[in-house]
């Protein structure tokens, strides 16, 4: 289950369906990614074709990422059995 968000836009999109903070061309993929994230029991369950799942390293160690578009990722931490601090970010630049 998604227990907490870092991104106010993602939280608003997930909890209230407010699309204003999510790019129109990302909305469908973001909804799919959040839906899967909400029901998974372990981070590795996000390792599905097209998701680009990977564990982060360095100062982001302990977090995971899935691809939204180009450099943009949904990132999250894990505190079993929940995804925590879910964010939408470009951590490459």
N, C-alpha and C positions, 0 to 999 in steps of 0.2 A: 504494500500500500504506500502511497505517497503521503508522508507524514508532515513534511515542511518544504517550503520554497524559499529560495534566495530572490528569485525574480518575481516582482509584483505583477508584471505582465503575464507571466506563465500562470501564476496563481489565479489571477482574475479570469484568464481564458479557461482554465480547468474547472474552477468552482462556479463561475457565473456565466460562462460562455461569451465573455466580453472579448471581441476580436480586435479591438482598437490597437493593442500593443504588439500584435503579431502580424508580420508581413503577410499579405494575401496569398502569395505563392508558397508560403511555408505552413499555412494553417492545417491543411489535410495531413501532412507528414507529422507535424507537432502533435496533432490529436492522436494519431496512431501510436507514436512513441510514448506519449503520456499514458495512453490506455494500456499498453503492454507493461510499462513501468509500474502502473498501479496494481497489477495482478501478479507480478512475478514474486517468487519466493527466494531468489538469490540473484545477485547482479549478473552472473554469467548467463542467465536466461534471456538477457538482452542481446546475446550474440546470435542474431538472426540475419539471414541474407538481406543486404541493403541497409542495415542499421549502422555498419561501421563501428561496432562496439569495441572499446579498448579501455584498459585500465590506464590511468594517468600516472605520470612519474614526476620526480623532482619535488618542487614545492606544492604540487597538486596530488602527491601520492596519497592513496586512500580514497580517491574519487574515480569515477568512471565517466565515459563519454559515449554518446551516440551521435551520428551525423544528422544534421538538418539540411545544410546547404553549404557548399564550398568549405569555408573555415568555421562556420557556425555549428555549435554543438549544444545538445542538452547534456549538462553534466549533473552528477549526483553523487552523494555519499551513501553509505549503507550502514544502517544500524538495525540488524535483524529483528523483525522481519520487514523493515520499512526502508524505502528510499527517503533520504533526507536532503535538505538544502538543494533542491532541484533548481537548476539555473539554465538560462539560455545565454551563451557567451561565445565570443571569438577570442580564445586564449592563445592564438597563434601570433598575434601582432602586438 
